[in-house]
Amino acid sequence: MAAQMTTVVDDLIKKFQKMDAEIQQMFVNKTTTLAQFNENTLVKGELDMLEGEDPAVYKLVGPVLMTVSLEDAKENVGKRVEFIEDEIKKIDKQIADKQGEQATLGTEIQTLQAVMQKDASDAARQAAEEATQNQ
């Protein structure tokens, strides 16, 4: 029974560690997405500062710089910022969900470990009583 519980706890601990690695990867993804958000927000701010009669705006497409209208550039960057904001929200939700699962699993592991400690303590106490009675 104790060996079986130990195996179950070990499997749960491995699952917990795997979840932890997944959460860390989600944070890396969030950091990358936040960097993209900051870059695009900066570009949006710079485009908002442009005034005058149709200022020249260029877009890098592969190895070529192409001219784009200011309005198209603002629209594209605005859509990109919205998309990135949605991605950040998705990642935040995924992180929160995974952390919730991990917390539940952690509680389950603690409960099983407490049961195992109690069983071990009871077994040790019983062995000590038997040893005392045999003397």
C-alpha positions in Angstrom: 0.0 0.0 0.0 2.7 2.5 1.0 4.8 1.7 -2.1 1.7 2.2 -4.3 1.0 5.6 -2.7 4.6 6.6 -3.1 4.4 5.8 -6.8 1.2 7.8 -7.1 2.7 10.8 -5.3 5.9 10.5 -7.5 3.7 10.6 -10.6 1.8 13.6 -9.3 5.0 15.4 -8.5 6.3 14.8 -12.0 3.0 16.1 -13.4 3.3 19.2 -11.1 6.8 19.8 -12.4 5.7 19.4 -16.0 3.0 22.0 -15.3 5.6 24.3 -13.8 7.7 24.1 -17.0 4.6 24.8 -19.1 3.8 27.9 -17.0 7.4 29.1 -17.3 7.1 28.7 -21.1 3.8 30.7 -21.1 5.6 33.5 -19.2 8.4 33.5 -21.9 5.7 33.7 -24.6 4.0 36.5 -22.7 7.3 38.4 -22.4 7.8 38.1 -26.2 4.3 39.2 -26.9 4.6 42.2 -24.5 7.8 43.2 -26.4 5.9 43.1 -29.7 3.1 45.1 -28.1 5.5 47.8 -26.9 7.2 48.0 -30.3 3.9 48.4 -32.1 2.6 50.9 -29.6 5.7 52.9 -30.2 5.2 52.8 -33.9 1.5 53.8 -33.5 2.6 56.8 -31.4 5.1 57.8 -34.1 2.5 57.5 -36.8 0.1 59.6 -34.8 2.7 62.4 -34.6 3.0 62.6 -38.4 1.1 65.4 -40.0 1.2 67.3 -43.2 0.3 66.5 -46.7 0.6 62.8 -47.1 4.0 62.2 -45.4 6.1 59.3 -46.7 5.6 56.1 -44.8 7.5 53.0 -45.7 6.9 49.3 -44.9 9.6 46.7 -45.1 8.3 43.7 -47.2 11.0 41.2 -47.5 14.1 43.0 -48.7 12.1 45.9 -50.3 10.8 49.1 -48.7 7.4 49.9 -50.1 5.5 53.2 -49.8 2.2 53.0 -47.9 -0.3 55.7 -47.2 -0.3 57.1 -43.6 -3.9 56.0 -43.1 -3.2 52.4 -44.2 -0.1 52.3 -41.9 -2.1 53.6 -38.9 -4.9 51.1 -39.6 -2.5 48.2 -40.0 -0.6 49.0 -36.8 -3.9 49.6 -34.9 -5.2 46.2 -35.9 -1.8 44.6 -35.0 -2.0 46.3 -31.5 -5.5 45.0 -31.0 -4.5 41.5 -32.1 -1.5 41.5 -29.7 -3.7 42.7 -26.8 -6.0 39.8 -27.5 -3.1 37.4 -27.5 -1.8 38.8 -24.2 -5.3 38.3 -22.7 -5.3 34.7 -23.9 -1.9 34.0 -22.5 -2.9 35.5 -19.1 -6.0 33.3 -19.1 -3.9 30.2 -19.9 -1.5 31.0 -17.2 -4.2 31.6 -14.6 -5.9 28.3 -15.6 -2.7 26.3 -15.5 -1.8 27.9 -12.1 -5.2 26.9 -10.8 -4.7 23.3 -11.9 -1.2 23.3 -10.4 -2.6 24.6 -7.1 -5.2 21.9 -7.0 -2.6 19.3 -7.8 -0.3 20.7 -5.1 -3.0 20.4 -2.5 -3.7 16.8 -3.6 0.1 16.0 -3.3 0.2 17.6 0.2 -2.8 15.6 1.3 -1.3 12.3 0.1 2.0 13.1 1.7 0.3 13.9 5.0 -1.5 10.5 4.8 1.8 8.8 4.0 3.5 10.5 7.0 0.7 9.5 9.3 0.8 5.9 8.1 4.6 5.8 8.6 4.3 7.3 12.0 1.6 4.8 13.0 3.7 1.9 11.7 6.8 3.2 13.6 4.7 3.6 16.8 3.3 0.1 16.4 6.7 -1.4 15.7 8.1 0.4 18.8 5.2 -1.0 20.9 5.8 -4.5 19.6 9.5 -4.2 20.3 8.7 -3.0 23.9 6.3 -5.8 24.5 8.7 -8.5 23.2 11.5 -7.4 25.7 
